Amino acid sequence: MEQTALRLPIRLLPRKREQIIPMVFFGIFLGFATFWTVMATVMISRTTFSEEDAPEFLLGRLFPFFGLPFLLVGAGGIGRSILKMRPGSPYYHLEVNADGLMIRSLFKQRRYAWRELPPFDTLKVRRSHKGGVTILWYTVAMQSLPPKPGMPPGSTYHREVLRILADEYGASDGEKDAKDLAGWLNGLRQLAVDNRLTANAQVGVPVGFVANAVNAPVVGAGRVQRESTVVRS
């Protein structure tokens, strides 16, 4: 598998093209909510009520505010896509470093140490909707646990520790992205378990993720130069 070598830590960024559809959808949603709120305000302002303390008067004055939640949803969806498209995507990314993984979203970040993560595998999820069926591929870390009471002796069940939508960072081939990401993370995990993964190690990034991979900023260090070489394995 052809790879491009970068130094840790590495940040995988969301694909910018993937943000176009959400921005269009939430833009239409926001436009409709704005139109509805404005029209409701105009209509209520032109309506006359017999008594200003009547229940219908109070309800009428509140009617335009019913559009506010929809305005917030539309604006929030557009804002989320814009933040994902920012250079370096500081609020939405997957960071890979010598200690483990860090998944960053707007209001929180989750850290997973390599030694605490089970091996990675792929997961196929089918989602039915009115337009048909959507298939999503994830890279997951599943932990095998002892049998629960009532289960046959020797059996096990699995607990999902981590789920990553690989296609968000890859080359838009969901199944291949999930497999490549699982294989890459398994290789790094094994290096870390064997104490062979150093803080500034140069590691190969699968070719499908190279376009969305950058060197992550290092706290207390100067700007990290991106080093690109082709590695075949």
Secondary structure as GFF3:
##gff-version 3
##sequence-region A 1 233
A	DSSP	beta_strand	2	7	.	.	.	ID=ss1
A	DSSP	beta_strand	10	12	.	.	.	ID=ss2
A	DSSP	three_ten_helix	17	19	.	.	.	ID=ss3
A	DSSP	alpha_helix	20	46	.	.	.	ID=ss4
A	DSSP	alpha_helix	55	62	.	.	.	ID=ss5
A	DSSP	three_ten_helix	63	67	.	.	.	ID=ss6
A	DSSP	alpha_helix	68	84	.	.	.	ID=ss7
A	DSSP	beta_strand	93	96	.	.	.	ID=ss8
A	DSSP	beta_strand	100	104	.	.	.	ID=ss9
A	DSSP	beta_strand	109	113	.	.	.	ID=ss10
A	DSSP	three_ten_helix	114	116	.	.	.	ID=ss11
A	DSSP	beta_strand	120	129	.	.	.	ID=ss12
A	DSSP	beta_strand	132	145	.	.	.	ID=ss13
A	DSSP	beta_strand	157	164	.	.	.	ID=ss14
A	DSSP	three_ten_helix	166	168	.	.	.	ID=ss15
A	DSSP	alpha_helix	174	193	.	.	.	ID=ss16
A	DSSP	beta_strand	202	206	.	.	.	ID=ss17
A	DSSP	alpha_helix	207	210	.	.	.	ID=ss18
A	DSSP	beta_strand	213	215	.	.	.	ID=ss19
A	DSSP	beta_strand	230	232	.	.	.	ID=ss20
###
